[in-house]
Amino acid sequence: MRKTKIVATVGPACNTKEMLLKMIDAGMNVARVNMSHGTHESLTNTFAVIREAIAESGKNVAIMIDTKGPEVRVTTFEGGETLLEDGRDFTLYKEKEQGDSEGVAISYPKLVDIFLRDGEEAIGRELLLDDGLISIVTKAVYNDRIVCTVKKGGVLKNRKSINIPGYHINMPYVSAQDRRDLEFGLAQGGNVVAASFVRNHEDIRTLRDFIDSIGYEYVEIIAKIENQSGVDDMDLIIDYADGIMVARGDMGVEIPFIKLPEIQKTIIRKVVAKGKYVITATQMLESMTTSPRPTRAEISDVANAVYDGTSAVMLSGESAAGKYPLESVMALDSICREAENNGEFGALQQYIEKNGSKDTNAIRGSICRAAKHIALAVNAKAIIVESATGRVARAMVHYRPDVPVIAVVTSKIVCRKLCLNWGITALMGEEKLTSDEITEQAIKLALSTGLVKKGDTVVVLSSNKTVPTSGTDSLNVRIV
C-alpha cells in the first residue's frame, strides 16, 4: 500500500470521466480544481465529470478547490497565447478586451495605480510572468497602463501569473472573486480549500470566517506558502491551517531559488511534527507534460519529498495540460512506493518520536504511540481505527507506523477529509449500537481492502467518540 497521497490537477488533458477513472485507478487520491483557470460555466462541467468519476470508481477521492488569492495575473489572449520577443515593448493594461503581442489586461487593475503612485521608483522594476519563465521591466507608467520592455521573452498563455520579487502589494485576502469562487466551488462538491498566497495567519482566520459564514464549517483549509511573508509567519500559519502546501512555483520566483530546498524540508518537518498534513507541489514531474517518462532529477525530487515526510505530492500542469496525465499519476505512484520501502524513511520516524508535538489528549496520544510499537512487535498487518471524527486516525499516522492504517468512519465528510492524510485508507461504515458490532464491521471492511486476510494479526483502536457511553480509548490485538 502506498502511504503518500497523490493530488492531480484536473484540466483539458484529463477532463473526461474515462480518463479520470483511469487516474483514480492508478492512485489519484485528490482531484484539484484551479479556480484561476476557466469560468464558472466551464468549471461546472469539470466538477460534474469529477463527481461522476468518483461515484463510478467507488473509491474515496476528495475534491480540492484552489483559490486565486491576492495574486496578479494576465487575462486572456486572442488564440489563447502570444509570443513576447526580447527587446520589444509589452503593455499591461487596466482594461483591454483581448490580449495580443502588444499587451494584455491584468486581473488587478489597481496595480497600475500603485505603480503610478510609486513614480520613478517603479521604473526599472522587474515583473516575472508564468512562474518566472518570462521577464519584463517597467519602462513607463500612465493612468491606464504600464509599459514594459521584454527582457526575457517566450510564449505567454492565458491567465498566467505575474510576480514582482521583493515587492509587497497590499491586496485584500479574500477578494470578491474569491468569495464567488468559493461559494460556487463548495456548492459543486469541494471538500477542501487550498488558500493561495497566504501571507500570515490572519489570512487564514479571514478565510475561515468567510467559509464558516456560508455554511461550510467542516471544510478544511490548506495554506499555500509561496512567498517570503508566508515563510516568515510559518509557525503560526501551521497552527491556524488544517494543512500546508509547499507551493514551489511562485515561491521559486518570490524567494531566491537556492533557498527552496531548505524551506521545503523545514516546512515538512514542522507540519508533520505538529500532526498535520503537508503537500509538496509544483514541477514534481514537469518534463512529463511532453515526455512519457520523468527525468532522473524529478525521480529524486519526488523520492526526497517522501523521505522528508510529505503527506502528499501534487501534479499541476503535468495532469491538467500535459500529454501524459495518466502516466504522470502512475510515475508518482511508483516513485512513492519505492521511496517508502527504502530504509531512509526510518529517519523521519525517529525524528517524530523525539520531536513530535504531544497530543492534546494524553490518552489518545499514548495509545496511538503504543499501537505503533505493538503492531511492530506482533507483526500486525494493519492498524484498524474506529474513528467517528477522524481525529484518532490522524493521531495514529502522526507516529508514522510501518503498517497501513485503516480508518472506519460513519461520515462521508470525514471519509473525504482523510484523503490527504499520509498512510490512511478511509472506509465508510454504518452506525452501530455496540462496541463489538463496530469492531466486527471494521474488521469485515478491512478484509475487503485486501490489505489484510483471514488469519492475519491486526491492532484495533477504538475511539471514545465512537460510542457515546464509552469512557476511554481502547487498544486490542485481534486475529482476523
C-alpha positions in Angstrom: 0.0 0.0 0.0 1.3 3.5 -0.9 1.1 5.8 2.1 2.0 9.1 0.4 -1.1 10.6 -1.2 -1.4 11.9 -4.8 -3.1 15.2 -5.8 -3.7 15.7 -9.5 -5.0 18.9 -11.1 -7.9 18.4 -13.5 -7.8 20.3 -16.8 -8.2 19.9 -20.5 -5.8 16.9 -20.7 -7.9 14.8 -18.3 -11.3 16.4 -18.1 -13.3 13.3 -19.1 -14.9 10.6 -17.0 -12.9 7.9 -18.7 -9.5 9.5 -18.1 -10.3 10.4 -14.5 -11.4 6.8 -13.8 -8.1 5.6 -15.1 -6.2 8.2 -12.9 -8.2 7.2 -9.8 -7.5 3.5 -10.5 -3.8 4.5 -10.9 -3.7 6.1 -7.5 -5.1 9.6 -7.6 -6.5 10.5 -4.1 -7.5 14.1 -4.6 -8.7 16.0 -7.7 -7.6 19.6 -7.7 -9.6 22.3 -9.5 -7.7 25.6 -10.0 -10.2 28.4 -9.9 -7.7 30.7 -11.6 -8.4 28.9 -14.9 -11.8 28.8 -16.5 -15.2 30.4 -16.0 -17.9 29.1 -13.6 -19.7 27.9 -16.7 -16.9 25.8 -17.9 -15.9 24.6 -14.5 -19.5 23.4 -13.9 -18.8 20.6 -16.4 -15.4 19.9 -14.8 -16.9 19.4 -11.3 -19.7 17.3 -12.8 -17.2 15.0 -14.6 -15.1 14.6 -11.4 -18.2 13.7 -9.3 -19.3 11.2 -11.8 -15.9 9.6 -12.0 -15.6 9.4 -8.2 -19.0 7.9 -7.8 -18.4 5.3 -10.6 -15.0 4.3 -9.2 -16.4 3.5 -5.8 -13.2 4.9 -4.2 -12.6 7.6 -1.7 -11.4 10.6 -3.6 -11.6 14.2 -2.4 -12.1 17.4 -4.4 -9.7 20.3 -3.8 -10.6 23.9 -4.7 -7.6 26.1 -5.2 -8.3 29.8 -4.8 -6.9 32.7 -6.8 -5.9 34.6 -3.6 -4.2 38.0 -3.6 -2.4 37.4 -6.9 -2.0 39.3 -10.2 -2.4 37.5 -13.5 -2.7 38.4 -17.1 -6.2 37.9 -18.6 -6.8 36.3 -22.0 -5.3 36.4 -25.5 -7.0 36.0 -28.8 -6.0 32.4 -29.7 -5.1 31.7 -26.1 -1.4 32.8 -26.2 1.1 35.2 -27.7 4.8 35.4 -28.2 6.8 38.1 -26.3 10.1 38.9 -28.1 13.2 40.1 -26.4 13.6 43.9 -26.5 10.1 44.6 -27.7 7.6 46.6 -25.6 4.7 44.8 -23.9 2.0 46.7 -22.1 -0.1 45.8 -19.1 -3.5 47.5 -19.3 -6.2 48.2 -16.8 -8.7 47.2 -19.5 -8.3 45.5 -22.8 -10.8 43.2 -24.4 -8.3 40.7 -25.7 -4.6 40.5 -25.3 -2.1 40.4 -28.2 1.6 40.6 -28.9 1.4 44.3 -27.9 -0.2 43.9 -24.5 -2.8 42.4 -22.3 -5.2 43.4 -19.4 -4.4 42.3 -15.9 -6.6 40.8 -13.2 -5.8 43.5 -10.6 -6.2 46.9 -12.4 -5.2 48.8 -9.3 -1.6 47.6 -9.9 -1.4 50.4 -12.4 -2.4 53.0 -9.8 0.1 51.6 -7.3 2.9 51.8 -9.9 1.8 55.3 -10.8 1.9 56.4 -7.1 5.4 54.9 -6.8 6.6 57.3 -9.5 10.3 57.0 -10.5 10.7 54.0 -8.1 8.5 51.9 -10.4 10.7 52.5 -13.4 13.1 49.6 -13.9 11.1 47.2 -11.7 11.2 43.6 -12.9 8.0 41.6 -13.3 8.2 37.9 -13.8 5.5 36.1 -15.8 4.4 32.5 -15.8 6.4 31.4 -12.7 9.5 33.4 -13.9 9.7 31.9 -17.4 9.3 35.4 -18.9 10.8 38.7 -17.6 9.7 42.2 -18.4 10.9 45.5 -16.9 8.8 48.7 -16.3 9.6 51.4 -18.8 6.8 53.9 -18.2 3.6 54.2 -16.3 0.4 56.0 -17.4 -3.1 56.3 -15.9 -4.4 53.3 -17.7 -1.3 51.1 -18.4 2.2 50.0 -17.5 4.6 49.9 -20.5 7.3 47.4 -20.1 10.3 46.1 -22.1 10.7 42.4 -22.6 13.9 41.3 -21.0 13.5 37.5 -21.5 10.7 36.5 -23.9 8.7 33.4 -24.5 5.1 32.2 -25.2 2.7 33.7 -22.7 -0.6 31.9 -22.3 -4.0 32.9 -20.8 -4.2 33.8 -17.1 -0.5 33.2 -16.3 0.9 34.7 -13.1 2.7 38.0 -12.5 5.2 38.1 -9.7 7.2 41.1 -8.5 10.1 39.8 -6.4 10.6 41.7 -3.2 7.6 43.9 -3.7 4.5 43.7 -1.5 1.1 44.6 -2.8 -1.4 45.2 0.0 -4.4 43.4 -1.6 -7.4 42.2 0.5 -7.0 38.5 1.2 -10.5 37.2 0.3 -11.5 39.2 -2.8 -15.0 39.5 -4.2 -13.9 37.0 -6.9 -12.6 34.5 -4.3 -15.9 34.8 -2.5 -17.8 33.9 -5.7 -15.4 31.1 -6.5 -15.7 29.6 -3.0 -19.4 29.7 -2.9 -19.5 28.1 -6.4 -16.8 25.5 -5.8 -18.0 24.3 -2.4 -21.6 24.1 -3.7 -20.2 21.9 -6.5 -18.8 19.4 -4.0 -15.4 20.8 -3.0 -14.1 19.1 0.2 -11.0 21.1 0.9 -9.8 24.6 0.1 -6.2 25.4 -0.9 -5.6 29.0 0.0 -3.2 30.8 -2.4 -0.6 33.3 -1.4 -1.1 33.1 2.3 0.9 36.0 3.8 0.3 35.4 7.5 -2.0 33.5 9.9 -4.5 36.4 9.8 -5.2 35.5 6.2 -6.3 32.0 7.3 -8.5 33.5 10.0 -10.2 35.8 7.4 -10.8 32.9 5.0 -12.0 30.6 7.8 -14.6 33.2 8.9 -15.9 33.5 5.4 -16.1 29.8 4.7 -17.9 29.3 8.1 -20.3 32.2 7.3 -21.6 30.4 4.1 -22.2 27.2 5.9 -19.1 25.1 5.3 -17.6 24.9 8.7 -16.4 21.3 8.1 -14.3 22.3 5.1 -10.6 22.2 5.7 -8.1 24.9 4.7 -4.7 24.2 3.2 -2.4 27.2 3.4 -0.2 27.6 0.4 3.2 29.0 1.5 4.7 30.7 -1.6 6.2 34.0 -0.6 8.6 35.4 2.0 6.0 36.8 4.3 4.4 33.3 4.5 7.7 31.7 5.3 8.3 34.4 8.0 5.0 33.5 9.7 5.3 29.8 9.1 4.8 28.6 12.6 1.5 30.4 13.2 0.2 29.6 9.8 0.7 25.9 10.5 -1.2 26.4 13.8 -4.2 28.1 12.2 -4.4 26.0 9.0 -5.5 22.3 8.7 -2.8 21.6 6.3 0.1 23.2 4.4 1.2 23.2 0.7 4.8 23.9 -0.2 3.9 25.8 -3.4 7.3 25.9 -5.1 6.2 27.6 -8.3 5.6 31.1 -7.0 7.9 30.6 -4.1 10.8 30.0 -6.5 10.0 33.4 -8.1 9.3 35.4 -4.9 12.3 33.9 -2.9 15.8 33.2 -4.1 15.6 29.7 -5.6 18.7 28.5 -3.7 16.6 28.8 -0.5 13.9 26.4 -1.7 15.3 23.0 -0.5 15.9 24.3 3.0 12.5 25.9 3.2 10.8 22.8 1.9 12.5 20.5 4.4 11.8 22.9 7.3 8.1 23.2 6.4 7.6 19.5 6.0 9.2 18.6 9.4 7.4 21.4 11.2 4.0 20.3 9.8 4.5 16.6 10.4 5.8 17.2 13.9 2.5 19.1 14.7 0.4 16.2 13.4 -0.9 17.9 10.4 -0.6 17.1 6.7 1.6 18.7 4.1 1.6 18.7 0.3 4.7 19.2 -1.8 3.7 20.8 -5.1 4.8 22.3 -8.5 7.0 20.8 -11.2 7.3 17.4 -9.5 7.3 15.8 -12.9 7.4 18.9 -15.1 9.1 17.1 -18.0 6.1 14.7 -18.3 4.0 17.5 -19.8 5.7 16.5 -23.0 7.5 13.2 -22.2 6.2 9.8 -21.2 8.9 9.3 -18.6 10.2 11.6 -15.8 13.8 12.8 -15.6 16.2 11.2 -13.1 16.3 14.5 -11.2 12.5 14.5 -10.9 12.5 11.0 -9.6 15.0 12.0 -7.0 13.0 15.1 -6.1 9.8 13.2 -5.5 11.6 10.5 -3.5 13.4 13.1 -1.3 10.0 14.7 -0.6 8.8 11.3 0.6 11.9 10.8 2.7 11.3 14.2 4.2 7.8 13.1 5.3 5.5 14.9 2.9 1.9 13.7 3.2 1.2 14.1 -0.4 2.7 15.1 -3.7 0.9 17.1 -6.4 0.7 17.2 -10.2 -0.1 20.6 -11.8 0.4 21.1 -15.5 1.5 17.5 -15.9 -2.0 16.3 -15.4 -4.0 19.4 -16.3 -2.5 20.2 -19.7 0.2 17.7 -20.4 0.3 14.9 -22.9 0.6 12.1 -20.3 -1.7 12.7 -17.3 -2.3 9.0 -16.6 1.4 8.2 -16.9 2.2 11.0 -14.6 0.0 9.6 -11.8 1.5 6.1 -12.4 5.0 7.5 -12.2 4.3 9.3 -8.9 2.7 6.1 -7.5 5.7 4.0 -8.4 8.3 6.5 -7.1 6.4 7.0 -3.8 6.1 3.3 -3.2 9.8 2.6 -3.8 10.8 5.5 -1.6 8.5 4.3 1.2 10.2 0.9 1.1 13.7 2.4 1.4 15.4 2.4 4.8 16.0 6.2 4.5 12.4 6.7 5.5 13.2 5.5 9.1 15.0 8.7 9.9 11.7 10.6 9.8 10.0 8.2 12.2 12.9 8.6 14.6 12.6 12.4 14.3 8.9 12.4 15.1 9.3 10.1 18.1 11.8 12.5 19.5 10.4 15.9 18.4 6.8 15.5 17.6 4.2 17.6 19.3 2.4 15.8 22.1 -1.3 15.0 21.5 -3.6 17.4 23.5 -5.5 14.2 24.5 -2.9 12.3 26.6 -4.8 9.0 26.5 -5.2 9.2 22.7 -1.6 10.0 22.1 -0.3 7.3 24.4 -2.5 4.6 22.9 -1.5 5.6 19.3 2.2 5.5 20.2 1.7 2.1 21.9 -0.3 0.8 18.9 2.6 1.5 16.6 5.1 -0.4 18.7 2.7 -3.3 19.4 1.9 -3.6 15.7 5.7 -4.0 15.1 6.1 -6.5 17.9 3.3 -8.8 16.9 3.9 -8.5 13.2 0.5 -7.0 12.6 -0.6 -6.4 9.0 -2.6 -3.3 9.8 -3.8 -0.9 12.4 -7.6 -0.6 12.2 -9.0 2.6 13.7 -12.7 3.1 14.5 -13.0 6.8 14.4 -16.2 8.9 14.1 -14.4 12.2 13.6 -11.1 11.1 12.1 -9.0 12.5 15.0 -7.8 9.2 16.2 -6.8 8.1 12.7 -4.8 11.3 12.2 -3.2 10.9 15.6 -2.2 7.4 14.7 -0.4 8.3 11.5 1.3 11.2 13.2 3.6 8.5 14.6 4.2 7.1 11.0 3.6 3.4 11.7 5.2 0.8 9.4 1.8 -0.8 8.6 -1.3 0.6 6.9 -3.8 2.4 9.0 -7.4 1.5 8.0 -9.9 4.1 9.3 -13.6 3.1 9.5 -15.8 6.2 9.8 -19.5 6.8 9.5 -19.5 10.2 7.8 -18.8 10.8 4.1 -17.4 14.2 5.0 -14.9 12.7 7.4 -14.0 10.0 4.9 -13.1 12.6 2.2 -11.2 14.7 4.7 -8.8 11.8 5.3 -7.8 11.6 1.6 -4.8 13.9 2.2 -3.5 12.2 5.3 -0.4 10.1 5.0 -1.0 6.3 5.4 -4.7 6.3 5.9 -7.2 4.2 4.0 -10.6 5.5 4.9 -13.7 3.4 4.6 -17.4 4.1 5.1 -19.2 2.1 7.8 -22.6 2.3 9.3 -23.7 3.5 12.7 -23.7 0.5 15.2 -25.0 0.3 18.7 -22.3 -1.7 20.5 -18.5 -1.7 20.5 -18.5 -5.4 19.4 -20.7 -4.6 16.4 -18.4 -1.7 15.5 -15.3 -3.8 15.7 -16.8 -6.7 13.7 -17.8 -4.2 11.0 -14.4 -2.6 11.0 -12.6 -6.0 10.5 -15.0 -7.0 7.8 -14.4 -3.8 5.9 -10.6 -4.1 6.4 -10.7 -7.6 4.8 -12.5 -6.0 1.7 -9.4 -3.8 1.0 -7.1 -6.8 0.5 -4.6 -5.2 3.0 -5.4 -7.9 5.5 -6.7 -11.5 5.1 -8.0 -14.3 7.3 -5.5 -15.4 9.9 -3.7 -12.1 10.0 -2.9 -10.2 13.2 -4.3 -6.7 13.4 -4.3 -4.0 16.1 -7.7 -2.4 16.6 -8.0 1.1 18.1 -11.4 2.2 19.3 -12.2 5.8 19.8 -14.1 7.1 22.8 -16.1 9.3 20.2 -17.4 6.2 18.5 -19.7 5.1 21.3 -21.1 7.9 23.5 -21.2 5.6 26.6 -17.5 4.7 26.2 -15.3 6.3 28.8 -11.9 5.9 27.1 -10.0 4.8 24.1 -9.0 1.1 23.9 -6.5 -1.0 22.0 -6.9 -4.6 21.1 -4.8 -7.2 19.3 -7.0 -9.5 17.1 -6.5 -12.5 14.8 -8.8 -11.9 11.8 
